[in-house]
Every structure is written in structure tokens, then in C-alpha cells.
Amino acid sequence: MKTVVITGAGGVLCGTLAKALAKQGHQIAVLDLKKEAADRVADEINAAGGKAIGVAANVLERDSLEAAKIEVNEKLGSCDILVNGAGGNHPLGTTSNPFLLEEDLLNTTEGFKTFFDLDAEGIKFVFNLNFIGTLLPTQVFSKDMIGKKGCSILNISSMNAFTPLTKIPAYSGAKAAVSNFTQWLAVHFSKVGIRVNALAPGFFLTDQNRALLTTGDGELTPRGNTIIGQTPMGRFGEPEDLISTTLYLCDDASSFVTGVVIPIDGGFSAFSGV
Ligand code: NAD
């Protein structure tokens, strides 16, 4: 049994991973900015016979993470596994169209954004949440892992780290930074026995992107259709698709695996479109 800390675990994907790791017998610290969301997942785990605590923590504030660590250490002991799941995009780091056309410069529609309108604050928000939000929890919780056996870190990158998606330069760049950091940290921590790997999920329908990819009546938007057309397996991912790779990377079964970023994307990143 290990103590697993998962950030962003009040959310869709990492909530699923928290429950799956709990089913393996691990005790889970469900960290999230939203305490109620963290508690909801922890309650579900406890009701199913597992052991979990919900902890409020902001991955962008070191003090908040240090306070969370004290609580985790008191209630569950020292951390063996850290899953850096908190992350996401922001509309201010997103262009309205995939390609810039000359006429876009004359478009005065409220909210229409070309590359030239991208807001540095929006870009910083996305880089901070995904990259700094991975770095700080790692600095705080991986100290527990030094000198112990069987410890590892799992970051959540994205398939857009391999090839950027249109419209979301900040999110693509920030996740590329997460993948790059995964390799850097795997090397840096190689002599202290901490493995560092990442998942690169493809498209999963979640609260953040449902409105972008589906219409109110459940049909696909044009972008949703493009995604499915570019996904050889012809579907969105289900949160459960991430479970087996997570269990493998967090288990001693992968004891010689470090610095890998595994796409779980139905073939999206392998497909040239032709
Ligand atoms: P989600 O929005 O359901 O979950 C994210 C959680 O992070 C939320 O509960 C939110 O409250 C929490 N959070 C946000 N800011 C935080 C902060 N500062 N401190 C602590 N917690 C914070 O999103 P999801 O789709 O489950 O995404 C989980 C991870 O997977 C993210 O890193 C995301 O970028 C990545 N991802 C998602 C997809 C997808 O298709 N959904 C694809 C690739 C990668």
C-alpha cells in the first residue's frame, strides 16, 4: 500500500485515476483547488471501502502545498506517488480561427480573437497552471520520496505536446514544457530512485471541452468532427482508458521505465491525416 497524492483530482480524469489507484489498495490524498470537489471524490473512495482524504490545495502557491503536505503526512504518512493532474486551458490564450486570413484583421465581432489579440495574461495563466502547477507540487511532495523505494511521479501532458493543436498555442506550449520537464526530471532524479513519467491523453470529453466539441443535443461541432476524423480509432477517449497505463507507471512493474511520455489518444499523434 502506498500513499498517493493526486492534484486536480476533483476533476474528471484525475478523479477517475484516484478511484482506480484506491481500488489497488493505495491510500489517496485527493488535492484540488475546489475543496468540495476533492471531498466528493474522497467520499466516493471511502464509501467503496478505500481510504482517501480531500485536501484543498492550490498548485500555484507553495504555502498552500506545504500546508497540504503537513495534512497528508499527518493523516496518511509520507508521499510515495505524486500524480500532477491539475491543468487546463484558458480562452484568453486561444485564437478564434485555426488559420489567420487577411479578412480576420477587419473582423470586429465581439470576442473575435486573432493571434495579434492574444492576451499575455491569458498565456501566462495557462503556462503557470500547467507548468508551474507541475513544478511546485513536485518540489513539495517529492522530498518525501528521497531514500525510499518504489516512488514515482506521473505528470499529465497532452497529445498536443507532440504537435500543437490549432487555436491553443498557450496550452500546446505549456504541455510541451510538461513533457520536456518529465524527461529532465527523470534524469535529475535517476540517482535518488524516483521515476518520472507522463501520460499524453488525446481528446477526452470533459467539462472543459464539452461545449467546444459537442452541441447541446449531443451532436459533434465542426471541431469535434475534425477530431474524430483525425483519430484512427474513431472516438473520444473515456477517462477509464487512462487507468491501465497509470497503474503500470505507478507500479514496480515499470521499475526500469523513466522519462517516457505515453500517448493515450486512439492513434491521433501517429496519424498524418492521409
Ligand atoms: P478538469 O477540469 O475536470 O479537472 C481539473 C481539476 O484541476 C479541476 O477539478 C480543478 O478544480 C483543478 N484545478 C484547477 N486549477 C487548480 C489549481 N490552481 N490548483 C489545484 N487544482 C486546480 O480537467 P480534466 O479534463 O480532468 O484534466 C485533467 C488533466 O488532464 C489536466 O492537466 C488537463 O490539461 C489534462 N488533459 C485533459 C485532456 C482532455 O481531453 N480532457 C486531454 C489531455 C490532457
Residues whose N, C-alpha, C, O or C-beta is under 5 A from the ligand:
A	BS01	NAD	G8 G10 G11 V12 L13 C14 D32 L33 K34 A37 A57 N58 V59 L60 G85 A86 G87 G88 I156 S157 S158 P201 G202 F203 F204 T206 Q208
